[in-house]
Amino acid sequence: MPLYIVATPIGNLDDISFRAVETLKTVDIILAEDTRHSKKLLSNYDIGTPVRAFHEHNEVAKTTVVVAELLSGKNIALISDAGTPLISDPGYVLVSEAKKAGIIVSPIPGASAIISAMSSSGIASHSFTFFGFLPSKTTARIKAIQAVAHIGETAIFYESPKRILACAKDLLQVLGDERIVCFAKEISKSFETIITDTLPNIIEYLIVDDVHQKGEFVILISGINKDDSVEGEAQLDKILPILLTEMGASKAAKLAAKMTGIDKKYCYQRAINL
């Protein structure tokens, strides 16, 4: 009665593993984020297993039924539209409940846009954090970027083609024109593009042709080096006491964050401890 978490290709259909194909052929049911989207992959490999829709809008309602079927002895596989399920995709509720019920959850490894972009970006990969999709609203997006502006590891985000240019401009506003970033899109597809450069150059690439803004993007932001981090802290040590003589901790922290690029919450904690 295992629940298999099966990674599928993020572009090129040949990237699926032999084990994934065999698993999808032999399970009793396949749960797919979008049955129509998955039909192309399943047809390509002559996989005739019954397929059910399982997505963010019905996951909670369907989980109890699926867990009951697993407990009854059925083998079930979960796939997303592309890549590894649960990574900014549905499945967490099901896996959590399956584990609580004592059901074996077995991963069938494969493609992941995050790891693929990371491995080919040229940006440090020894330590990184994935933050999912950036907020759609400008103010919230800028705050999210500010929150990672001074961390010492690579920060990874997803972004949609509709917002990619606005996002790049927000990144430039917060990070400046020298920070190295990577924009990766269409990985393993015909128009695969992986650019690692400064933000002014990436923005120029996006603007020169609207086609360059199409595709789902993985954005990688290089971590700040220790020297820059120390410099920011030193600057904060100088200006925060001065600001606090003229205004409250909240306002001082907000202004200090703008002046140093350091996260406002961190500045506020420093302010209330002075």
C-alpha positions as CSV (number, residue, x, y, z in Angstrom):
1,M,0.0,0.0,0.0
2,P,2.8,2.5,-0.7
3,L,2.2,6.1,-1.8
4,Y,4.7,6.9,-4.4
5,I,5.8,10.5,-4.9
6,V,7.0,10.4,-8.6
7,A,9.1,13.1,-10.2
8,T,8.3,13.8,-13.8
9,P,10.1,15.8,-16.5
10,I,10.2,19.6,-16.3
11,G,10.5,19.8,-20.1
12,N,12.1,17.1,-22.1
13,L,10.0,13.9,-21.8
14,D,13.1,11.8,-22.1
15,D,14.2,12.9,-18.6
16,I,11.8,10.6,-16.8
17,S,13.5,7.6,-15.1
18,F,12.9,4.0,-16.0
19,R,11.8,3.4,-12.4
20,A,9.2,6.3,-12.6
21,V,7.7,4.8,-15.8
22,E,7.5,1.3,-14.3
23,T,6.0,2.7,-11.1
24,L,3.3,4.7,-13.0
25,K,2.5,1.6,-15.1
26,T,2.0,-0.8,-12.1
27,V,0.2,1.3,-9.5
28,D,-3.6,1.2,-9.2
29,I,-4.2,4.9,-9.4
30,I,-2.2,8.0,-10.5
31,L,-3.1,11.3,-8.8
32,A,-2.3,14.2,-11.2
33,E,-2.3,17.9,-10.6
34,D,-3.8,18.4,-14.1
35,T,-5.0,15.3,-15.8
36,R,-5.1,16.9,-19.2
37,H,-1.5,18.2,-18.9
38,S,-0.2,14.8,-17.7
39,K,-2.0,12.9,-20.6
40,K,0.9,13.8,-23.0
41,L,3.5,12.2,-20.7
42,L,1.4,9.2,-19.9
43,S,0.5,8.5,-23.5
44,N,4.1,8.9,-24.6
45,Y,5.1,6.0,-22.4
46,D,1.9,3.9,-23.0
47,I,0.9,4.3,-19.3
48,G,-2.8,3.3,-19.1
49,T,-3.2,3.5,-15.3
50,P,-6.4,5.3,-14.2
51,V,-5.8,9.0,-13.5
52,R,-7.6,11.2,-11.0
53,A,-7.3,15.0,-10.5
54,F,-5.6,15.9,-7.3
55,H,-4.7,19.6,-7.0
56,E,-4.6,22.5,-4.5
57,H,-8.4,23.1,-4.7
58,N,-9.5,19.5,-3.8
59,E,-6.5,18.2,-1.9
60,V,-8.1,18.5,1.6
61,A,-11.4,17.0,0.5
62,K,-9.7,14.1,-1.4
63,T,-7.0,13.2,1.1
64,T,-9.3,11.2,3.4
65,V,-10.5,9.0,0.5
66,V,-7.0,8.5,-0.8
67,V,-5.7,7.5,2.6
68,A,-8.5,5.0,3.0
69,E,-7.7,3.5,-0.4
70,L,-4.1,3.2,0.5
71,L,-5.0,1.4,3.8
72,S,-7.2,-1.0,1.8
73,G,-4.2,-2.1,-0.1
74,K,-4.1,0.0,-3.2
75,N,-0.8,1.4,-4.5
76,I,-1.1,5.0,-5.6
77,A,1.3,7.4,-7.3
78,L,1.3,11.2,-7.0
79,I,2.6,13.4,-9.8
80,S,2.6,17.1,-10.4
81,D,2.5,19.0,-13.7
82,A,6.3,18.9,-13.9
83,G,9.2,18.1,-11.6
84,T,9.1,16.8,-8.1
85,P,5.7,16.9,-6.3
86,L,5.2,19.1,-3.2
87,I,7.8,21.6,-4.2
88,S,5.5,24.6,-4.6
89,D,2.9,22.0,-5.7
90,P,0.1,20.1,-4.0
91,G,0.7,17.0,-1.9
92,Y,1.8,18.1,1.6
93,V,-1.6,17.4,3.2
94,L,-1.8,13.9,1.6
95,V,1.8,12.9,2.6
96,S,1.3,14.2,6.1
97,E,-1.9,12.3,6.7
98,A,-0.5,9.1,5.0
99,K,2.5,9.2,7.3
100,K,0.2,9.6,10.4
101,A,-1.7,6.6,9.2
102,G,1.4,4.5,9.0
103,I,1.5,4.3,5.2
104,I,4.9,4.0,3.5
105,V,5.6,7.1,1.4
106,S,8.3,6.3,-1.2
107,P,10.0,9.0,-3.4
108,I,10.8,8.2,-7.0
109,P,13.5,10.8,-7.6
110,G,13.8,12.9,-10.7
111,A,13.8,16.4,-12.2
112,S,13.6,19.5,-10.1
113,A,13.8,23.0,-11.5
114,I,15.4,24.3,-8.4
115,I,18.3,21.8,-8.4
116,S,18.7,21.9,-12.2
117,A,19.0,25.7,-12.1
118,M,21.3,25.6,-9.1
119,S,23.7,23.1,-10.6
120,S,24.2,25.2,-13.8
121,S,24.0,28.7,-12.4
122,G,27.6,29.2,-11.4
123,I,26.4,30.6,-8.0
124,A,27.5,29.0,-4.8
125,S,25.6,25.8,-4.1
126,H,27.0,24.7,-0.7
127,S,24.2,26.5,1.2
128,F,20.9,27.7,-0.2
129,T,17.2,28.3,0.8
130,F,14.2,28.0,-1.5
131,F,11.5,30.5,-0.7
132,G,8.8,29.5,-3.3
133,F,7.1,32.1,-5.4
134,L,7.7,35.8,-4.7
135,P,4.6,37.8,-3.8
136,S,2.6,39.2,-6.7
137,K,2.1,42.7,-5.2
138,T,5.1,45.1,-5.5
139,T,5.2,46.2,-1.9
140,A,5.2,42.6,-0.6
141,R,7.7,41.5,-3.2
142,I,10.1,44.2,-2.2
143,K,9.8,43.3,1.4
144,A,10.5,39.6,0.5
145,I,13.6,40.6,-1.4
146,Q,14.8,42.9,1.5
147,A,14.4,40.0,3.9
148,V,17.1,38.0,2.0
149,A,19.3,40.9,0.8
150,H,21.9,40.3,3.5
151,I,21.8,36.6,4.1
152,G,25.1,34.7,3.5
153,E,23.6,31.9,1.3
154,T,22.0,31.6,-2.1
155,A,18.3,32.5,-2.1
156,I,16.1,30.8,-4.7
157,F,12.6,31.9,-5.9
158,Y,10.1,31.1,-8.6
159,E,8.6,33.8,-10.7
160,S,6.0,33.9,-13.4
161,P,6.5,35.4,-16.9
162,K,3.8,38.0,-16.2
163,R,5.9,39.6,-13.4
164,I,9.4,38.8,-14.4
165,L,10.4,42.2,-15.6
166,A,8.8,44.0,-12.6
167,C,10.5,41.5,-10.3
168,A,13.9,42.2,-11.9
169,K,13.5,45.9,-11.4
170,D,12.5,45.4,-7.8
171,L,15.6,43.2,-7.3
172,L,17.7,46.0,-8.8
173,Q,16.1,48.5,-6.4
174,V,16.9,46.4,-3.3
175,L,20.1,44.6,-4.3
176,G,21.8,47.2,-6.4
177,D,23.6,46.8,-9.7
178,E,26.6,44.7,-8.6
179,R,24.9,41.6,-7.0
180,I,25.2,38.5,-9.2
181,V,22.0,36.7,-9.9
182,C,20.8,33.9,-12.2
183,F,17.6,33.8,-14.2
184,A,16.9,30.3,-15.5
185,K,13.9,29.4,-17.7
186,E,12.7,26.6,-20.0
187,I,15.1,24.2,-18.4
188,S,15.6,21.1,-20.6
189,K,13.3,22.6,-23.3
190,S,14.2,23.9,-26.8
191,F,14.6,27.5,-25.6
192,E,16.5,26.8,-22.4
193,T,18.1,29.9,-21.1
194,I,20.3,30.3,-18.0
195,I,21.8,33.7,-17.5
196,T,24.1,34.6,-14.6
197,D,25.0,38.2,-14.6
198,T,24.3,41.6,-12.9
199,L,20.7,42.9,-12.7
200,P,21.2,45.7,-15.2
201,N,22.4,43.2,-17.8
202,I,19.6,40.8,-17.1
203,I,17.0,43.6,-17.3
204,E,18.4,44.6,-20.7
205,Y,18.1,41.0,-21.9
206,L,14.4,40.9,-20.8
207,I,13.6,44.2,-22.4
208,V,15.3,43.7,-25.8
209,D,12.7,41.0,-26.8
210,D,9.4,40.2,-25.2
211,V,10.0,36.6,-26.0
212,H,12.7,36.6,-23.4
213,Q,10.1,37.2,-20.7
214,K,8.2,34.0,-21.5
215,G,8.5,30.8,-19.5
216,E,8.5,30.0,-15.8
217,F,11.6,31.4,-14.1
218,V,13.9,30.2,-11.3
219,I,15.7,33.1,-9.8
220,L,18.9,32.6,-7.8
221,I,20.4,35.5,-5.7
222,S,24.0,35.1,-4.6
223,G,24.6,35.4,-0.9
224,I,26.3,38.5,0.4
225,N,30.0,38.0,1.3
226,K,31.2,38.3,4.8
227,D,33.0,41.6,4.2
228,D,29.8,43.3,3.0
229,S,27.8,41.8,5.9
230,V,30.3,43.2,8.4
231,E,30.2,46.6,6.6
232,G,26.4,46.7,6.8
233,E,26.5,45.8,10.5
234,A,29.0,48.5,11.2
235,Q,26.9,51.1,9.4
236,L,23.8,50.0,11.4
237,D,25.8,50.4,14.6
238,K,26.6,54.0,13.7
239,I,23.2,55.2,12.5
240,L,20.7,53.3,14.7
241,P,21.6,55.1,18.0
242,I,21.4,58.5,16.2
243,L,18.0,57.7,14.7
244,L,16.7,56.5,18.1
245,T,17.3,60.0,19.5
246,E,14.9,61.5,17.0
247,M,12.2,58.8,16.7
248,G,10.7,55.6,18.0
249,A,12.2,52.2,17.5
250,S,9.8,51.1,14.8
251,K,10.3,54.2,12.6
252,A,14.1,54.1,13.3
253,A,14.3,50.5,12.2
254,K,12.3,51.2,9.0
255,L,14.7,54.0,8.1
256,A,17.8,52.1,9.0
257,A,16.7,49.2,6.9
258,K,16.3,51.5,3.9
259,M,19.7,53.0,4.5
260,T,21.6,49.8,5.1
261,G,19.6,47.2,3.1
262,I,19.4,45.1,6.2
263,D,16.1,43.4,7.0
264,K,13.7,45.7,8.9
265,K,12.8,43.1,11.5
266,Y,16.4,42.6,12.3
267,C,16.9,46.4,12.6
268,Y,13.9,46.6,14.9
269,Q,15.3,43.9,17.3
270,R,18.6,45.7,17.4
271,A,16.7,49.0,18.1
272,I,14.7,47.7,21.0
273,N,17.7,46.1,22.6
274,L,19.7,49.3,22.6
